[in-house]
Amino acid sequence: MRPFRTEDEQQLFAVAKLAFAEADHARTIATLARDTVFVAELAGQPAGYVAIEESAGALRIEQLCVHPAHEEEGVGNQLLDWAEGYAISLGSARLEIVVETDNERALSFYRRRGFVPSEPDLLALVLPQAG
């Protein structure tokens, strides 16, 4: 796991294109430019990334993306662990993620990790220091 580097942009854009069937390419480019991004690498190549932005009293995962070739290898869990640790290190009360209500696979993944619905299309995880 490492921070995003400018030279990663093209490769991460390609990962997003493969992972998100109906990707909003302009949004992906804006997210990579604006948000705090961490990259998971395997064999020197990006296996996925997580893009995080600050949102009123919380950190919000804008995108968590795993290259299809690395699904079921734990990359998504590692990215989420990293995002959670980052949020805790900044003293955030919760970590949020936007998930479309028809994306059952993603909803199941985040619910297994302790996220609960907080608004339509928004799941939240209360972080330890918020207790």
N, CA, C and O of each residue as an XYZ file, in Angstrom:
524
protein
N       0.864     -1.169      0.000
C       0.000      0.000      0.000
C       0.904      1.223      0.000
O       1.903      1.283      0.718
N       0.532      2.191     -0.819
C       1.328      3.410     -0.891
C       0.454      4.570     -1.346
O      -0.630      4.364     -1.892
N       0.932      5.793     -1.118
C       0.188      6.955     -1.604
C       0.201      7.025     -3.134
O       1.113      6.516     -3.786
N      -0.805      7.651     -3.675
C      -0.935      7.913     -5.105
C       0.212      8.795     -5.578
O       0.632      9.719     -4.881
N       0.715      8.494     -6.780
C       1.700      9.334     -7.451
C       1.091      9.784     -8.770
O       0.303      9.055     -9.374
N       1.442     10.955     -9.209
C       0.879     11.514    -10.441
C       0.998     10.539    -11.606
O       0.085     10.436    -12.425
N       2.099      9.835    -11.682
C       2.301      8.895    -12.798
C       1.372      7.676    -12.732
O       1.322      6.892    -13.680
N       0.643      7.508    -11.634
C      -0.322      6.401    -11.499
C      -1.628      6.664    -12.244
O      -2.378      5.731    -12.533
N      -1.901      7.922    -12.554
C      -3.234      8.297    -13.027
C      -3.734      7.425    -14.184
O      -4.861      6.933    -14.133
N      -2.937      7.232    -15.198
C      -3.388      6.466    -16.363
C      -3.695      5.012    -16.000
O      -4.701      4.462    -16.446
N      -2.836      4.392    -15.195
C      -3.069      3.001    -14.806
C      -4.307      2.865    -13.920
O      -5.080      1.920    -14.081
N      -4.501      3.795    -12.991
C      -5.667      3.714    -12.113
C      -6.946      3.997    -12.878
O      -7.987      3.406    -12.592
N      -6.877      4.880    -13.833
C      -8.029      5.136    -14.692
C      -8.397      3.856    -15.440
O      -9.578      3.537    -15.580
N      -7.396      3.124    -15.920
C      -7.642      1.853    -16.617
C      -8.252      0.819    -15.668
O      -9.140      0.065    -16.067
N      -7.788      0.778    -14.426
C      -8.351     -0.148    -13.430
C      -9.818      0.186    -13.198
O     -10.659     -0.712    -13.162
N     -10.133      1.466    -13.041
C     -11.523      1.889    -12.818
C     -12.401      1.509    -14.007
O     -13.538      1.070    -13.836
N     -11.868      1.681    -15.195
C     -12.622      1.338    -16.403
C     -12.963     -0.148    -16.442
O     -14.062     -0.527    -16.848
N     -12.021     -0.987    -16.021
C     -12.255     -2.434    -15.988
C     -13.203     -2.836    -14.861
O     -14.032     -3.731    -15.030
N     -13.081     -2.177    -13.718
C     -13.846     -2.570    -12.535
C     -15.275     -2.063    -12.533
O     -16.175     -2.753    -12.052
N     -15.499     -0.871    -13.061
C     -16.828     -0.270    -13.054
C     -17.414     -0.336    -14.452
O     -16.960      0.369    -15.354
N     -18.411     -1.171    -14.632
C     -19.010     -1.357    -15.957
C     -19.505     -0.047    -16.557
O     -19.302      0.219    -17.742
N     -20.146      0.756    -15.744
C     -20.687      2.022    -16.238
C     -19.983      3.190    -15.556
O     -20.621      4.050    -14.949
N     -18.666      3.205    -15.667
C     -17.879      4.226    -14.995
C     -18.134      5.612    -15.576
O     -18.300      5.787    -16.783
N     -18.158      6.582    -14.682
C     -18.219      7.986    -15.072
C     -16.768      8.452    -15.152
O     -16.155      8.790    -14.139
N     -16.230      8.465    -16.367
C     -14.808      8.722    -16.556
C     -14.379     10.098    -16.046
O     -13.299     10.236    -15.473
N     -15.207     11.101    -16.249
C     -14.878     12.450    -15.765
C     -14.806     12.448    -14.238
O     -13.935     13.094    -13.655
N     -15.717     11.728    -13.596
C     -15.718     11.658    -12.128
C     -14.458     10.951    -11.622
O     -13.854     11.379    -10.638
N     -14.063      9.866    -12.301
C     -12.861      9.146    -11.895
C     -11.640     10.041    -11.991
O     -10.826     10.073    -11.069
N     -11.498     10.764    -13.082
C     -10.355     11.659    -13.254
C     -10.368     12.744    -12.179
O      -9.328     13.044    -11.593
N     -11.529     13.332    -11.913
C     -11.646     14.370    -10.884
C     -11.330     13.805     -9.506
O     -10.658     14.457     -8.707
N     -11.809     12.601     -9.224
C     -11.557     11.960     -7.928
C     -10.068     11.736     -7.722
O      -9.544     12.028     -6.647
N      -9.383     11.225     -8.729
C      -7.943     10.977     -8.616
C      -7.171     12.279     -8.398
O      -6.164     12.296     -7.691
N      -7.640     13.356     -8.999
C      -6.960     14.645     -8.872
C      -7.237     15.323     -7.537
O      -6.372     16.022     -7.010
N      -8.432     15.127     -6.981
C      -8.883     15.890     -5.817
C      -8.687     15.156     -4.488
O      -8.278     15.765     -3.499
N      -8.969     13.877     -4.462
C      -9.033     13.145     -3.199
C      -7.671     12.622     -2.748
O      -6.698     12.639     -3.501
N      -7.628     12.156     -1.496
C      -6.463     11.432     -0.985
C      -6.605     10.001     -1.487
O      -7.606      9.338     -1.215
N      -5.611      9.532     -2.215
C      -5.702      8.222     -2.871
C      -4.546      7.341     -2.412
O      -3.392      7.768     -2.362
N      -4.891      6.093     -2.079
C      -3.902      5.082     -1.732
C      -4.009      3.948     -2.736
O      -5.104      3.563     -3.147
N      -2.846      3.415     -3.128
C      -2.763      2.408     -4.174
C      -2.271      1.084     -3.584
O      -1.276      1.051     -2.860
N      -2.974      0.001     -3.899
C      -2.519     -1.347     -3.548
C      -1.746     -1.878     -4.741
O      -2.250     -1.886     -5.864
N      -0.527     -2.320     -4.496
C       0.306     -2.846     -5.574
C       0.564     -4.327     -5.384
O       0.747     -4.801     -4.262
N       0.577     -5.048     -6.485
C       0.997     -6.445     -6.516
C       1.977     -6.581     -7.678
O       1.671     -6.194     -8.806
N       3.134     -7.123     -7.399
C       4.176     -7.301     -8.419
C       4.462     -5.990     -9.151
O       4.672     -5.985    -10.364
N       4.468     -4.886     -8.415
C       4.798     -3.596     -8.987
C       3.718     -2.947     -9.832
O       3.956     -1.901    -10.435
N       2.533     -3.546     -9.890
C       1.427     -3.013    -10.684
C       0.243     -2.698     -9.775
O       0.015     -3.411     -8.798
N      -0.515     -1.642    -10.080
C      -1.700     -1.331     -9.268
C      -2.740     -2.460     -9.329
O      -3.180     -2.862    -10.406
N      -3.114     -2.951     -8.157
C      -4.162     -3.972     -8.065
C      -5.481     -3.345     -7.659
O      -6.529     -3.985     -7.731
N      -5.428     -2.083     -7.229
C      -6.629     -1.369     -6.824
C      -6.254     -0.080     -6.135
O      -5.079      0.217     -5.923
N      -7.279      0.685     -5.789
C      -7.038      1.937     -5.084
C      -8.279      2.325     -4.294
O      -9.385      1.847     -4.546
N      -8.054      3.206     -3.337
C      -9.146      3.792     -2.568
C      -8.937      5.300     -2.578
O      -7.846      5.793     -2.294
N      -9.997      6.019     -2.909
C      -9.974      7.484     -2.948
C     -10.877      8.000     -1.843
O     -12.045      7.621     -1.758
N     -10.331      8.870     -0.991
C     -11.025      9.330      0.212
C     -11.102     10.857      0.214
O     -10.126     11.542     -0.093
N     -12.280     11.375      0.565
C     -12.417     12.829      0.697
C     -12.985     13.166      2.062
O     -13.680     12.362      2.683
N     -12.677     14.369      2.514
C     -13.236     14.840      3.780
C     -14.661     15.306      3.542
O     -14.961     15.971      2.550
N     -15.537     14.940      4.481
C     -16.946     15.305      4.401
C     -17.401     15.605      5.821
O     -17.082     14.841      6.732
N     -18.109     16.651      6.033
C     -18.592     17.111      7.341
C     -18.499     16.079      8.461
O     -19.399     15.253      8.614
N     -17.432     16.117      9.236
C     -17.279     15.252     10.392
C     -16.937     13.809     10.092
O     -16.902     12.974     10.996
N     -16.683     13.510      8.827
C     -16.386     12.129      8.453
C     -15.396     12.126      7.304
O     -15.105     13.159      6.701
N     -14.896     10.956      7.023
C     -14.165     10.751      5.776
C     -15.071      9.890      4.913
O     -15.729      8.972      5.402
N     -15.095     10.197      3.635
C     -15.962      9.458      2.710
C     -15.120      8.799      1.634
O     -14.299      9.443      0.980
N     -15.340      7.500      1.462
C     -14.690      6.786      0.370
C     -15.467      7.118     -0.898
O     -16.633      6.749     -1.044
N     -14.813      7.805     -1.792
C     -15.435      8.161     -3.070
C     -15.371      6.990     -4.039
O     -16.320      6.724     -4.776
N     -14.250      6.301     -4.027
C     -14.102      5.119     -4.879
C     -13.205      4.117     -4.178
O     -12.169      4.471     -3.615
N     -13.619      2.865     -4.223
C     -12.770      1.752     -3.823
C     -12.844      0.801     -4.996
O     -13.911      0.277     -5.318
N     -11.728      0.584     -5.623
C     -11.716     -0.103     -6.901
C     -10.639     -1.183     -6.902
O      -9.488     -0.913     -6.557
N     -11.004     -2.399     -7.288
C     -10.064     -3.517     -7.380
C     -10.026     -3.989     -8.824
O     -11.065     -4.192     -9.452
N      -8.825     -4.160     -9.337
C      -8.663     -4.691    -10.698
C      -9.341     -6.061    -10.745
O      -9.121     -6.881     -9.854
N     -10.155     -6.324    -11.759
C     -10.859     -7.618    -11.848
C      -9.946     -8.839    -11.749
O     -10.374     -9.886    -11.264
N      -8.711     -8.722    -12.196
C      -7.773     -9.851    -12.113
C      -7.371    -10.160    -10.675
O      -6.819    -11.226    -10.403
N      -7.641     -9.237     -9.754
C      -7.235     -9.431     -8.358
C      -8.415     -9.515     -7.397
O      -8.240     -9.422     -6.182
N      -9.605     -9.688     -7.938
C     -10.755     -9.894     -7.063
C     -10.585    -11.218     -6.329
O      -9.945    -12.140     -6.833
N     -11.151    -11.301     -5.161
C     -11.089    -12.497     -4.315
C      -9.679    -12.783     -3.790
O      -9.397    -13.899     -3.351
N      -8.784    -11.774     -3.833
C      -7.429    -11.939     -3.300
C      -7.220    -11.115     -2.026
O      -6.109    -11.053     -1.501
N      -8.283    -10.488     -1.536
C      -8.182     -9.703     -0.314
C      -7.772     -8.256     -0.521
O      -7.586     -7.524      0.452
N      -7.628     -7.828     -1.772
C      -7.207     -6.453     -2.052
C      -8.253     -5.466     -1.542
O      -7.900     -4.449     -0.945
N      -9.521     -5.750     -1.768
C     -10.586     -4.861     -1.295
C     -10.562     -4.705      0.214
O     -10.731     -3.599      0.726
N     -10.353     -5.805      0.933
C     -10.264     -5.748      2.395
C      -9.064     -4.924      2.843
O      -9.162     -4.150      3.795
N      -7.936     -5.085      2.162
C      -6.745     -4.314      2.524
C      -6.962     -2.828      2.277
O      -6.564     -1.996      3.093
N      -7.587     -2.494      1.161
C      -7.872     -1.094      0.874
C      -8.818     -0.505      1.918
O      -8.630      0.627      2.363
N      -9.831     -1.272      2.304
C     -10.776     -0.785      3.305
C     -10.102     -0.667      4.675
O     -10.360      0.286      5.410
N      -9.241     -1.627      5.022
C      -8.476     -1.534      6.270
C      -7.648     -0.245      6.286
O      -7.598      0.468      7.288
N      -7.008      0.031      5.161
C      -6.158      1.215      5.067
C      -6.995      2.489      5.229
O      -6.613      3.404      5.958
N      -8.133      2.533      4.545
C      -9.017      3.705      4.642
C      -9.501      3.898      6.076
O      -9.549      5.022      6.576
N      -9.859      2.800      6.731
C     -10.328      2.882      8.113
C      -9.208      3.382      9.030
O      -9.437      4.246      9.876
N      -8.009      2.843      8.864
C      -6.874      3.288      9.672
C      -6.541      4.747      9.428
O      -6.209      5.479     10.360
N      -6.629      5.167      8.191
C      -6.378      6.566      7.839
C      -7.411      7.469      8.525
O      -7.055      8.503      9.091
N      -8.678      7.078      8.471
C      -9.739      7.861      9.106
C      -9.523      7.946     10.619
O      -9.697      9.011     11.212
N      -9.151      6.843     11.234
C      -8.893      6.825     12.674
C      -7.704      7.733     13.002
O      -7.736      8.473     13.985
N      -6.656      7.673     12.176
C      -5.467      8.488     12.438
C      -5.770      9.985     12.362
O      -5.089     10.793     12.994
N      -6.788     10.349     11.591
C      -7.180     11.755     11.484
C      -8.226     12.156     12.527
O      -8.631     13.316     12.594
N      -8.661     11.182     13.344
C      -9.637     11.474     14.394
C     -11.071     11.571     13.896
O     -11.914     12.173     14.561
N     -11.359     10.996     12.749
C     -12.724     11.041     12.209
C     -13.672     10.210     13.055
O     -13.288      9.177     13.603
N     -14.906     10.664     13.156
C     -15.931      9.952     13.920
C     -16.495      8.773     13.146
O     -16.925      7.781     13.733
N     -16.488      8.891     11.814
C     -17.032      7.793     11.011
C     -16.418      7.794      9.615
O     -15.872      8.792      9.145
N     -16.530      6.645      8.982
C     -16.097      6.453      7.607
C     -17.343      6.129      6.808
O     -18.121      5.255      7.189
N     -17.537      6.831      5.700
C     -18.742      6.646      4.885
C     -18.358      6.153      3.497
O     -17.230      6.331      3.037
N     -19.327      5.534      2.853
C     -19.159      5.147      1.449
C     -20.509      5.189      0.757
O     -21.520      4.764      1.315
N     -20.515      5.698     -0.446
C     -21.719      5.729     -1.270
C     -21.774      4.422     -2.052
O     -20.829      4.064     -2.755
N     -22.897      3.714     -1.921
C     -23.092      2.452     -2.644
C     -24.506      2.462     -3.216
O     -25.480      2.702     -2.502
N     -24.596      2.202     -4.498
C     -25.916      2.157     -5.131
C     -26.731      1.014     -4.530
O     -26.204     -0.068     -4.273
N     -28.013      1.263     -4.310
C     -28.866      0.291     -3.617
C     -29.016     -1.023     -4.372
O     -29.372     -2.033     -3.765
N     -28.758     -1.042     -5.671
C     -28.869     -2.292     -6.430
C     -27.535     -3.037     -6.552
O     -27.472     -4.070     -7.218
N     -26.485     -2.538     -5.930
C     -25.179     -3.187     -5.977
C     -25.043     -4.133     -4.782
O     -24.346     -3.837     -3.811
N     -25.719     -5.266     -4.877
C     -25.778     -6.222     -3.763
C     -24.405     -6.728     -3.338
O     -24.153     -6.915     -2.147
N     -23.524     -6.948     -4.293
C     -22.196     -7.453     -3.959
C     -21.446     -6.457     -3.068
O     -20.865     -6.843     -2.053
N     -21.459     -5.187     -3.445
C     -20.779     -4.164     -2.650
C     -21.461     -3.975     -1.299
O     -20.787     -3.865     -0.274
N     -22.789     -3.936     -1.290
C     -23.527     -3.782     -0.037
C     -23.186     -4.899      0.936
O     -22.960     -4.648      2.120
N     -23.147     -6.118      0.445
C     -22.815     -7.264      1.282
C     -21.394     -7.142      1.842
O     -21.161     -7.395      3.024
N     -20.463     -6.757      0.994
C     -19.067     -6.584      1.413
C     -18.959     -5.567      2.542
O     -18.323     -5.838      3.560
N     -19.571     -4.404      2.372
C     -19.462     -3.352      3.387
C     -20.239     -3.700      4.655
O     -19.799     -3.368      5.755
N     -21.363     -4.350      4.521
C     -22.121     -4.760      5.719
C     -21.322     -5.769      6.538
O     -21.320     -5.704      7.767
N     -20.645     -6.698      5.870
C     -19.793     -7.656      6.593
C     -18.692     -6.941      7.367
O     -18.205     -7.447      8.379
N     -18.307     -5.775      6.891
C     -17.255     -4.998      7.538
C     -17.793     -4.044      8.599
O     -17.025     -3.277      9.180
N     -19.101     -4.077      8.861
C     -19.673     -3.273      9.939
C     -20.343     -1.982      9.512
O     -20.831     -1.232     10.358
N     -20.375     -1.711      8.226
C     -21.061     -0.509      7.747
C     -22.573     -0.720      7.829
O     -23.079     -1.819      7.602
N     -23.278      0.359      8.160
C     -24.739      0.319      8.237
C     -25.315      1.473      7.422
O     -24.666      2.507      7.263
N     -26.533      1.299      6.905
C     -27.151      2.393      6.144
C     -27.340      3.620      7.032
O     -27.761      3.512      8.183
N     -27.019      4.790      6.474
C     -27.243      6.035      7.215
C     -28.107      7.007      6.416
O     -28.765      7.868      6.999
N     -28.111      6.883      5.123
C     -28.947      7.673      4.213
C     -29.142      6.807      2.970
O     -28.448      5.804      2.808
N     -30.063      7.171      2.102
C     -30.170      6.417      0.850
C     -28.816      6.439      0.122
O     -28.210      7.499     -0.036
N     -28.362      5.297     -0.306
C     -27.097      5.132     -1.028
C     -25.857      5.436     -0.188
O     -24.763      5.519     -0.745
N     -25.984      5.604      1.125
C     -24.830      5.924      1.959
C     -24.756      4.952      3.135
O     -25.722      4.766      3.875
N     -23.584      4.342      3.283
C     -23.318      3.473      4.420
C     -22.271      4.157      5.294
O     -21.434      4.911      4.798
N     -22.325      3.892      6.586
C     -21.376      4.520      7.502
C     -20.863      3.496      8.509
O     -21.566      2.561      8.893
N     -19.628      3.702      8.917
C     -18.981      2.889      9.946
C     -18.558      3.845     11.052
O     -17.764      4.755     10.815
N     -19.081      3.646     12.261
C     -18.676      4.467     13.396
C     -17.302      3.977     13.829
O     -17.090      2.782     14.031
N     -16.386      4.903     13.966
C     -15.004      4.551     14.288
C     -14.775      4.544     15.784
O     -15.498      5.217     16.519
N     -13.778      3.793     16.260
C     -13.570      3.581     17.697
C     -13.524      4.842     18.543
O     -14.145      4.871     19.606
N     -12.825      5.878     18.125
C     -12.718      7.064     18.981
C     -14.012      7.845     19.056
O     -14.130      8.765     19.866
N     -14.996      7.496     18.218
C     -16.290      8.200     18.260
C     -17.124      7.739     19.436
O     -18.039      8.437     19.874
N     -16.797      6.523     19.962
C     -17.496      5.847     21.025
C     -18.179      6.721     21.967
O     -18.806      6.241     22.912
